[in-house]
Amino acid sequence: MSVTKPSLPKGTRDFSPVEMVKRNYIYDTIKTVFKKYGYAEIQTPSMENLQTLTGKYGDEGDKLIFKILNSGDYLAKVDEQLLASKNSNATISKISEKALRYDLTVPFARYVVMHQSEIAFPFKRFQVQPVWRADRPQKGRYREFYQCDADVVGSPSLLNEAEFVLIYHEALSNLGLTDFDIKINNRKILSGIAEIIGKPELIVDMTVAIDKLDKIGFDGVTKELLERGFTEADIEKLKPVILLEGSNVEKLESLKNVLATSEIGLKGIEEIEKVFDYVAKLSSKENVMRQTPNANLKLDITLARGLNYYTGCIFEVKTNEVAMGSIGGGGRYDDLTGMFGLKDLTGVGISFGADRIYDVLEELNLFPASAAQGTKVLISNFDEAAELYALPFLQQLREANIASELYPASAKLKKQMSYADAKNIPYVVLIGGDEMESGLLTLKDMASGEQQKLTVAEIVAKLK
């Protein structure tokens, strides 16, 4: 029998115990905030029916869906003529009925439609699960990765958008980040800008060019706009928008002048002002977060992510402490469930980029010591008598919720200490003949090397 060299599919990863503790620290911190704001967790299957996913992500997205071959003789139902034609798209529908989920949004829409009779609307859910994309693996881009989403459907209230600002702020602050921007824009403002220059069909071209202001400057943006079909007169009208500066209030006042003749543009401004107002009221004097939610919230007219499906407010979160892309984003959509026959159900959702947040916390050394710690204390095992003596003590530690291990077989002390070091166990309890006779056990602090003689009760109290 040949030996297979162990390997992983490209674009996938193993996570060590240390990494899992840190990842769960991120997820648990974010989940705690989601729950605090009334969001409940759901999970959907790793696989969906292929027809559920196909056609929801555009042609390029469809190519990145991992298809699952039907079980059994999957070619039996494919006629020879089709096989001979080498038409892969036509063949796939015959040999594959299921696929790995591409994101959490489409399965969520499917879930809402299937369970609409048992759901209380507005429905607030969060989901932390892996997704799969047949993308080309590269640094920071994987074929299997986790998404961390929260959505509320069935409510047009802008209170939802304001609470997402607070959720981002609270979760990221709880993770130790102090300098980050929660950027906000509104699709209606972008539509209004395109409308006043008479180029509504070029809204995407306009926003793509404006988005490069930081990189290529106003002259570079002007050149790109001219190449994309805009005129000098259009650019003159766009200039006050492209060079929009000042506080959020000052930016909005400038936009009101620019968009005075655009009904949809003014509607977008009104929605943004309402979100700002809610955030201000939710950050009262009594609120310990008063100093920062508004300071972190910034109107950014160049923000245009998800323009194909967002219909109202758009969010993006960036940290200023590390050179990194966005660590979160989302927005308002008006017909998420329409693809499955449930029309006009508005919703808004956000996502946390957990993998990027992990890299940020690692670079800034923000993971608390507890996030890297598993077992807190190891009990030594020198012989059968010591092992029998240690068992009730081990149980007492665990009943006190102290993560504990008894070295599973008698061995030399050096070997047991090496084990504790390898697992970053901070304390070791040594039980030898003297300890069993006196009832005072030796507690060793592995970091300092300090040793103390303590009773079982004193050790439990100290470690707890």
VOTI-438155 format. One record per residue (C-alpha): residue number from 1; residue in one letter; x negated, y, z. Coordinates in nm, 3 decimals. Example, Ala and Ser with C-alpha at 12.3 -4.5 7.8 and 13.67 -1.06 7.14 Angstrom:
2
SITE resi resn      px      py      pz
SITE    1    A  -1.230  -0.450   0.780
SITE    2    S  -1.367  -0.106   0.714
***
This chain:
464
SITE resi resn      px      py      pz
SITE    1    M   0.000   0.000   0.000
SITE    2    S  -0.150   0.335  -0.108
SITE    3    V  -0.187   0.615   0.147
SITE    4    T  -0.009   0.939   0.055
SITE    5    K  -0.197   1.257   0.134
SITE    6    P   0.034   1.472   0.351
SITE    7    S   0.141   1.799   0.193
SITE    8    L   0.422   2.056   0.195
SITE    9    P   0.629   2.180  -0.100
SITE   10    K   0.491   2.515  -0.215
SITE   11    G   0.655   2.812  -0.048
SITE   12    T   0.751   2.626   0.271
SITE   13    R   0.587   2.629   0.615
SITE   14    D   0.550   2.432   0.935
SITE   15    F   0.594   2.630   1.256
SITE   16    S   0.380   2.534   1.556
SITE   17    P   0.523   2.530   1.912
SITE   18    V   0.357   2.869   1.977
SITE   19    E   0.510   3.015   1.659
SITE   20    M   0.853   2.873   1.741
SITE   21    V   0.851   3.031   2.086
SITE   22    K   0.774   3.368   1.924
SITE   23    R   1.031   3.324   1.647
SITE   24    N   1.299   3.228   1.897
SITE   25    Y   1.206   3.532   2.106
SITE   26    I   1.290   3.751   1.804
SITE   27    Y   1.613   3.564   1.723
SITE   28    D   1.728   3.555   2.086
SITE   29    T   1.661   3.928   2.132
SITE   30    I   1.861   4.015   1.818
SITE   31    K   2.141   3.766   1.897
SITE   32    T   2.182   3.913   2.246
SITE   33    V   2.246   4.257   2.093
SITE   34    F   2.485   4.115   1.830
SITE   35    K   2.690   3.949   2.105
SITE   36    K   2.692   4.267   2.312
SITE   37    Y   2.866   4.444   2.022
SITE   38    G   3.131   4.175   1.980
SITE   39    Y   2.976   3.964   1.702
SITE   40    A   3.024   3.586   1.721
SITE   41    E   2.792   3.326   1.568
SITE   42    I   2.893   3.095   1.286
SITE   43    Q   2.694   2.846   1.079
SITE   44    T   2.756   2.719   0.728
SITE   45    P   2.609   2.407   0.563
SITE   46    S   2.263   2.412   0.409
SITE   47    M   2.422   2.302   0.084
SITE   48    E   2.721   2.449  -0.099
SITE   49    N   2.907   2.333  -0.408
SITE   50    L   2.707   2.458  -0.706
SITE   51    Q   3.012   2.638  -0.849
SITE   52    T   3.040   2.835  -0.520
SITE   53    L   2.696   2.989  -0.579
SITE   54    T   2.673   3.011  -0.957
SITE   55    G   2.749   3.350  -1.111
SITE   56    K   2.726   3.542  -0.781
SITE   57    Y   2.365   3.663  -0.809
SITE   58    G   2.332   3.753  -1.177
SITE   59    D   2.145   3.555  -1.442
SITE   60    E   1.806   3.591  -1.271
SITE   61    G   1.950   3.487  -0.934
SITE   62    D   2.117   3.180  -1.084
SITE   63    K   1.777   3.061  -1.209
SITE   64    L   1.643   3.070  -0.852
SITE   65    I   1.912   2.844  -0.703
SITE   66    F   1.776   2.505  -0.592
SITE   67    K   2.008   2.242  -0.744
SITE   68    I   2.057   1.903  -0.578
SITE   69    L   2.077   1.594  -0.801
SITE   70    N   2.390   1.383  -0.759
SITE   71    S   2.324   1.063  -0.567
SITE   72    G   2.310   0.729  -0.744
SITE   73    D   2.262   0.698  -1.119
SITE   74    Y   2.307   1.068  -1.193
SITE   75    L   2.246   1.026  -1.567
SITE   76    A   2.520   0.766  -1.612
SITE   77    K   2.788   1.029  -1.685
SITE   78    V   2.578   1.226  -1.932
SITE   79    D   2.631   1.127  -2.295
SITE   80    E   2.322   1.062  -2.506
SITE   81    Q   2.403   1.346  -2.745
SITE   82    L   2.386   1.601  -2.460
SITE   83    L   2.058   1.455  -2.336
SITE   84    A   1.915   1.464  -2.687
SITE   85    S   2.014   1.832  -2.721
SITE   86    K   1.781   1.916  -2.428
SITE   87    N   2.031   2.182  -2.317
SITE   88    S   1.933   2.206  -1.952
SITE   89    N   2.218   2.438  -1.849
SITE   90    A   2.484   2.207  -1.991
SITE   91    T   2.312   1.901  -1.843
SITE   92    I   2.285   2.050  -1.492
SITE   93    S   2.663   2.071  -1.452
SITE   94    K   2.680   1.696  -1.519
SITE   95    I   2.399   1.582  -1.291
SITE   96    S   2.428   1.832  -1.004
SITE   97    E   2.738   1.933  -0.808
SITE   98    K   2.565   2.083  -0.504
SITE   99    A   2.287   2.334  -0.432
SITE  100    L   2.092   2.475  -0.138
SITE  101    R   2.232   2.809  -0.026
SITE  102    Y   2.060   3.113  -0.180
SITE  103    D   2.169   3.360   0.088
SITE  104    L   2.412   3.385   0.381
SITE  105    T   2.649   3.637   0.219
SITE  106    V   2.822   3.421  -0.042
SITE  107    P   2.870   3.128   0.201
SITE  108    F   3.013   3.382   0.449
SITE  109    A   3.261   3.507   0.186
SITE  110    R   3.358   3.147   0.113
SITE  111    Y   3.400   3.081   0.487
SITE  112    V   3.628   3.383   0.533
SITE  113    V   3.855   3.278   0.246
SITE  114    M   3.874   2.914   0.358
SITE  115    H   3.942   3.007   0.724
SITE  116    Q   4.149   3.323   0.673
SITE  117    S   4.456   3.177   0.848
SITE  118    E   4.260   3.113   1.170
SITE  119    I   4.045   3.429   1.168
SITE  120    A   4.142   3.742   1.361
SITE  121    F   4.063   4.046   1.146
SITE  122    P   3.848   4.248   1.163
SITE  123    F   3.616   3.948   1.176
SITE  124    K   3.271   4.014   1.324
SITE  125    R   3.019   3.739   1.267
SITE  126    F   2.644   3.689   1.280
SITE  127    Q   2.437   3.411   1.128
SITE  128    V   2.071   3.308   1.164
SITE  129    Q   1.989   3.026   0.923
SITE  130    P   1.740   2.933   0.651
SITE  131    V   1.802   3.000   0.281
SITE  132    W   1.620   2.867  -0.024
SITE  133    R   1.509   3.032  -0.347
SITE  134    A   1.312   2.876  -0.631
SITE  135    D   1.092   3.185  -0.649
SITE  136    R   0.722   3.193  -0.726
SITE  137    P   0.552   3.169  -0.383
SITE  138    Q   0.312   3.449  -0.292
SITE  139    K   0.198   3.637   0.019
SITE  140    G   0.507   3.725   0.222
SITE  141    R   0.743   3.549  -0.020
SITE  142    Y   0.859   3.196   0.051
SITE  143    R   1.093   2.942  -0.103
SITE  144    E   1.241   2.866   0.238
SITE  145    F   1.294   3.151   0.482
SITE  146    Y   1.538   3.263   0.750
SITE  147    Q   1.797   3.537   0.722
SITE  148    C   1.945   3.713   1.022
SITE  149    D   2.276   3.876   0.921
SITE  150    A   2.571   4.045   1.088
SITE  151    D   2.890   4.147   0.903
SITE  152    V   3.234   4.275   0.986
SITE  153    V   3.511   4.226   0.730
SITE  154    G   3.866   4.358   0.730
SITE  155    S   3.791   4.704   0.871
SITE  156    P   3.730   5.027   0.676
SITE  157    S   3.635   5.215   0.996
SITE  158    L   3.301   5.397   0.988
SITE  159    L   3.266   5.312   1.356
SITE  160    N   3.126   4.981   1.226
SITE  161    E   2.846   5.163   1.040
SITE  162    A   2.767   5.371   1.350
SITE  163    E   2.749   5.060   1.568
SITE  164    F   2.508   4.899   1.319
SITE  165    V   2.279   5.200   1.369
SITE  166    L   2.291   5.135   1.744
SITE  167    I   2.239   4.760   1.694
SITE  168    Y   1.927   4.823   1.485
SITE  169    H   1.800   5.074   1.737
SITE  170    E   1.864   4.860   2.043
SITE  171    A   1.733   4.532   1.899
SITE  172    L   1.412   4.684   1.760
SITE  173    S   1.353   4.883   2.079
SITE  174    N   1.404   4.567   2.285
SITE  175    L   1.139   4.399   2.069
SITE  176    G   0.895   4.676   2.166
SITE  177    L   0.900   4.890   1.850
SITE  178    T   0.898   5.263   1.920
SITE  179    D   0.842   5.436   1.585
SITE  180    F   1.085   5.331   1.313
SITE  181    D   1.333   5.501   1.080
SITE  182    I   1.690   5.388   1.020
SITE  183    K   1.753   5.537   0.677
SITE  184    I   2.108   5.595   0.559
SITE  185    N   2.262   5.701   0.228
SITE  186    N   2.600   5.664   0.060
SITE  187    R   2.674   5.522  -0.282
SITE  188    K   2.943   5.790  -0.329
SITE  189    I   2.682   6.066  -0.291
SITE  190    L   2.467   5.902  -0.559
SITE  191    S   2.774   5.868  -0.785
SITE  192    G   2.852   6.236  -0.726
SITE  193    I   2.500   6.342  -0.821
SITE  194    A   2.516   6.139  -1.143
SITE  195    E   2.864   6.284  -1.209
SITE  196    I   2.768   6.653  -1.181
SITE  197    I   2.498   6.614  -1.445
SITE  198    G   2.735   6.419  -1.669
SITE  199    K   2.531   6.096  -1.664
SITE  200    P   2.729   5.852  -1.446
SITE  201    E   2.605   5.560  -1.658
SITE  202    L   2.243   5.645  -1.569
SITE  203    I   2.289   5.632  -1.190
SITE  204    V   2.045   5.340  -1.152
SITE  205    D   1.780   5.504  -1.374
SITE  206    M   1.818   5.825  -1.174
SITE  207    T   1.776   5.662  -0.834
SITE  208    V   1.485   5.439  -0.945
SITE  209    A   1.297   5.751  -1.058
SITE  210    I   1.382   5.964  -0.752
SITE  211    D   1.275   5.678  -0.524
SITE  212    K   0.916   5.721  -0.649
SITE  213    L   0.885   6.082  -0.524
SITE  214    D   0.640   5.988  -0.244
SITE  215    K   0.418   5.796  -0.486
SITE  216    I   0.413   6.010  -0.802
SITE  217    G   0.531   6.354  -0.688
SITE  218    F   0.792   6.583  -0.844
SITE  219    D   0.606   6.613  -1.178
SITE  220    G   0.587   6.234  -1.205
SITE  221    V   0.957   6.197  -1.125
SITE  222    T   1.041   6.466  -1.384
SITE  223    K   0.839   6.282  -1.650
SITE  224    E   1.009   5.952  -1.571
SITE  225    L   1.357   6.108  -1.576
SITE  226    L   1.288   6.257  -1.920
SITE  227    E   1.176   5.913  -2.041
SITE  228    R   1.496   5.759  -1.902
SITE  229    G   1.730   5.987  -2.100
SITE  230    F   1.769   6.297  -1.882
SITE  231    T   1.726   6.654  -2.012
SITE  232    E   1.542   6.956  -1.868
SITE  233    A   1.884   7.102  -1.777
SITE  234    D   1.974   6.780  -1.590
SITE  235    I   1.647   6.796  -1.398
SITE  236    E   1.712   7.158  -1.301
SITE  237    K   2.040   7.046  -1.144
SITE  238    L   1.867   6.749  -0.977
SITE  239    K   1.577   6.953  -0.839
SITE  240    P   1.748   7.058  -0.512
SITE  241    V   1.845   6.693  -0.456
SITE  242    I   1.503   6.548  -0.536
SITE  243    L   1.329   6.802  -0.311
SITE  244    L   1.589   6.775  -0.034
SITE  245    E   1.425   6.861   0.298
SITE  246    G   1.509   6.959   0.655
SITE  247    S   1.717   6.802   0.928
SITE  248    N   2.009   6.572   0.854
SITE  249    V   2.251   6.866   0.902
SITE  250    E   2.048   7.090   0.669
SITE  251    K   2.032   6.818   0.404
SITE  252    L   2.408   6.767   0.419
SITE  253    E   2.473   7.143   0.387
SITE  254    S   2.248   7.155   0.078
SITE  255    L   2.430   6.856  -0.071
SITE  256    K   2.769   7.020  -0.011
SITE  257    N   2.660   7.310  -0.231
SITE  258    V   2.517   7.085  -0.502
SITE  259    L   2.818   6.852  -0.503
SITE  260    A   3.087   7.119  -0.458
SITE  261    T   3.263   7.012  -0.780
SITE  262    S   3.238   6.635  -0.721
SITE  263    E   3.524   6.481  -0.525
SITE  264    I   3.349   6.146  -0.485
SITE  265    G   3.023   6.313  -0.381
SITE  266    L   3.198   6.519  -0.111
SITE  267    K   3.370   6.202   0.010
SITE  268    G   3.030   6.041   0.055
SITE  269    I   2.906   6.341   0.255
SITE  270    E   3.218   6.324   0.473
SITE  271    E   3.153   5.954   0.546
SITE  272    I   2.789   6.018   0.641
SITE  273    E   2.894   6.305   0.872
SITE  274    K   3.149   6.075   1.038
SITE  275    V   2.879   5.812   1.104
SITE  276    F   2.647   6.077   1.252
SITE  277    D   2.933   6.202   1.471
SITE  278    Y   3.010   5.851   1.601
SITE  279    V   2.641   5.784   1.675
SITE  280    A   2.617   6.113   1.866
SITE  281    K   2.927   6.031   2.073
SITE  282    L   2.805   5.676   2.143
SITE  283    S   2.472   5.821   2.261
SITE  284    S   2.615   6.019   2.553
SITE  285    K   2.414   6.172   2.838
SITE  286    E   2.478   5.862   3.045
SITE  287    N   2.335   5.643   2.771
SITE  288    V   1.972   5.553   2.840
SITE  289    M   1.915   5.542   2.465
SITE  290    R   2.017   5.906   2.424
SITE  291    Q   1.677   6.028   2.309
SITE  292    T   1.638   5.805   2.009
SITE  293    P   1.931   5.674   1.799
SITE  294    N   1.985   6.015   1.636
SITE  295    A   1.612   6.083   1.609
SITE  296    N   1.562   5.751   1.429
SITE  297    L   1.859   5.803   1.195
SITE  298    K   1.757   5.982   0.875
SITE  299    L   1.955   6.073   0.565
SITE  300    D   1.757   5.957   0.261
SITE  301    I   1.913   6.038  -0.077
SITE  302    T   1.657   5.822  -0.260
SITE  303    L   1.780   5.507  -0.085
SITE  304    A   1.957   5.298  -0.347
SITE  305    R   1.920   4.931  -0.250
SITE  306    G   2.203   4.699  -0.351
SITE  307    L   2.351   4.956  -0.585
SITE  308    N   2.528   4.681  -0.779
SITE  309    Y   2.749   4.579  -0.486
SITE  310    Y   2.736   4.845  -0.213
SITE  311    T   3.022   5.095  -0.238
SITE  312    G   2.973   5.320   0.067
SITE  313    C   2.698   5.360   0.327
SITE  314    I   2.360   5.200   0.257
SITE  315    F   2.100   5.120   0.526
SITE  316    E   1.729   5.050   0.525
SITE  317    V   1.495   5.022   0.824
SITE  318    K   1.120   5.084   0.811
SITE  319    T   0.857   5.080   1.082
SITE  320    N   0.599   5.358   1.087
SITE  321    E   0.359   5.164   1.310
SITE  322    V   0.241   4.912   1.049
SITE  323    A   0.210   4.925   0.669
SITE  324    M   0.508   4.709   0.583
SITE  325    G   0.810   4.711   0.354
SITE  326    S   1.160   4.737   0.496
SITE  327    I   1.235   4.528   0.806
SITE  328    G   1.613   4.552   0.767
SITE  329    G   1.889   4.672   0.539
SITE  330    G   2.254   4.649   0.446
SITE  331    G   2.562   4.843   0.349
SITE  332    R   2.937   4.869   0.286
SITE  333    Y   3.099   4.654   0.016
SITE  334    D   3.464   4.669  -0.089
SITE  335    D   3.540   4.329  -0.235
SITE  336    L   3.312   4.060  -0.092
SITE  337    T   3.580   3.789  -0.093
SITE  338    G   3.729   3.883  -0.432
SITE  339    M   3.500   3.624  -0.596
SITE  340    F   3.706   3.356  -0.415
SITE  341    G   4.051   3.507  -0.475
SITE  342    L   4.099   3.715  -0.157
SITE  343    K   4.112   4.069  -0.295
SITE  344    D   4.049   4.411  -0.136
SITE  345    L   3.889   4.294   0.188
SITE  346    T   3.637   4.563   0.275
SITE  347    G   3.333   4.488   0.483
SITE  348    V   2.994   4.613   0.596
SITE  349    G   2.687   4.416   0.694
SITE  350    I   2.321   4.438   0.789
SITE  351    S   2.025   4.204   0.790
SITE  352    F   1.706   4.187   0.996
SITE  353    G   1.386   4.084   0.816
SITE  354    A   1.277   3.841   1.088
SITE  355    D   0.959   3.722   0.911
SITE  356    R   0.838   4.079   0.861
SITE  357    I   0.933   4.172   1.217
SITE  358    Y   0.725   3.873   1.334
SITE  359    D   0.422   4.006   1.142
SITE  360    V   0.474   4.356   1.285
SITE  361    L   0.497   4.230   1.646
SITE  362    E   0.190   4.012   1.591
SITE  363    E  -0.015   4.298   1.447
SITE  364    L   0.087   4.535   1.729
SITE  365    N   0.041   4.263   1.994
SITE  366    L   0.396   4.316   2.116
SITE  367    F   0.494   3.958   2.195
SITE  368    P   0.524   3.934   2.575
SITE  369    A   0.314   3.672   2.750
SITE  370    S   0.632   3.479   2.828
SITE  371    A   0.701   3.447   2.455
SITE  372    A   0.380   3.247   2.411
SITE  373    Q   0.427   3.031   2.717
SITE  374    G   0.588   2.689   2.728
SITE  375    T   0.497   2.473   3.027
SITE  376    K   0.422   2.684   3.337
SITE  377    V   0.261   2.423   3.560
SITE  378    L   0.085   2.089   3.510
SITE  379    I   0.065   1.840   3.798
SITE  380    S  -0.254   1.635   3.795
SITE  381    N  -0.248   1.255   3.795
SITE  382    F  -0.548   1.082   3.955
SITE  383    D  -0.400   0.742   4.041
SITE  384    E  -0.076   0.552   4.101
SITE  385    A  -0.037   0.682   4.460
SITE  386    A  -0.074   1.046   4.344
SITE  387    E   0.172   0.986   4.061
SITE  388    L   0.438   0.846   4.299
SITE  389    Y   0.377   1.137   4.541
SITE  390    A   0.415   1.390   4.255
SITE  391    L   0.746   1.264   4.111
SITE  392    P   0.981   1.423   4.371
SITE  393    F   0.777   1.746   4.352
SITE  394    L   0.808   1.745   3.973
SITE  395    Q   1.186   1.714   4.008
SITE  396    Q   1.197   2.005   4.257
SITE  397    L   1.009   2.228   4.014
SITE  398    R   1.246   2.144   3.728
SITE  399    E   1.553   2.195   3.947
SITE  400    A   1.415   2.545   4.015
SITE  401    N   1.401   2.596   3.632
SITE  402    I   1.020   2.598   3.630
SITE  403    A   0.886   2.435   3.310
SITE  404    S   0.671   2.155   3.448
SITE  405    E   0.477   1.848   3.340
SITE  406    L   0.310   1.561   3.522
SITE  407    Y   0.005   1.439   3.331
SITE  408    P   0.144   1.106   3.206
SITE  409    A  -0.143   0.876   3.307
SITE  410    S  -0.432   0.877   3.551
SITE  411    A  -0.740   1.036   3.393
SITE  412    K  -1.053   1.230   3.475
SITE  413    L  -0.991   1.587   3.593
SITE  414    K  -1.187   1.735   3.301
SITE  415    K  -0.953   1.571   3.050
SITE  416    Q  -0.645   1.697   3.235
SITE  417    M  -0.783   2.051   3.255
SITE  418    S  -0.864   2.046   2.883
SITE  419    Y  -0.502   1.948   2.818
SITE  420    A  -0.378   2.243   3.029
SITE  421    D  -0.613   2.479   2.843
SITE  422    A  -0.503   2.354   2.501
SITE  423    K  -0.137   2.415   2.590
SITE  424    N  -0.202   2.751   2.761
SITE  425    I  -0.052   2.620   3.085
SITE  426    P  -0.123   2.893   3.344
SITE  427    Y  -0.115   2.677   3.660
SITE  428    V  -0.234   2.329   3.760
SITE  429    V  -0.141   2.154   4.086
SITE  430    L  -0.410   1.915   4.210
SITE  431    I  -0.291   1.621   4.422
SITE  432    G  -0.562   1.403   4.575
SITE  433    G  -0.593   1.205   4.898
SITE  434    D  -0.647   1.516   5.116
SITE  435    E  -0.343   1.690   4.969
SITE  436    M  -0.116   1.390   5.023
SITE  437    E  -0.234   1.357   5.382
SITE  438    S  -0.200   1.727   5.475
SITE  439    G   0.104   1.813   5.261
SITE  440    L  -0.085   2.120   5.134
SITE  441    L  -0.129   2.095   4.759
SITE  442    T  -0.397   2.281   4.562
SITE  443    L  -0.253   2.537   4.316
SITE  444    K  -0.510   2.650   4.058
SITE  445    D  -0.462   2.968   3.854
SITE  446    M  -0.617   2.875   3.518
SITE  447    A  -0.685   3.237   3.416
SITE  448    S  -0.869   3.349   3.729
SITE  449    G  -0.991   3.010   3.854
SITE  450    E  -0.853   3.097   4.199
SITE  451    Q  -0.727   2.804   4.411
SITE  452    Q  -0.479   2.811   4.700
SITE  453    K  -0.361   2.545   4.946
SITE  454    L   0.019   2.569   4.961
SITE  455    T   0.322   2.364   5.062
SITE  456    V   0.563   2.235   4.799
SITE  457    A   0.817   2.504   4.900
SITE  458    E   0.556   2.779   4.876
SITE  459    I   0.448   2.664   4.528
SITE  460    V   0.809   2.658   4.406
SITE  461    A   0.869   3.007   4.547
SITE  462    K   0.549   3.145   4.394
SITE  463    L   0.609   3.001   4.047
SITE  464    K   0.976   3.095   4.042
***
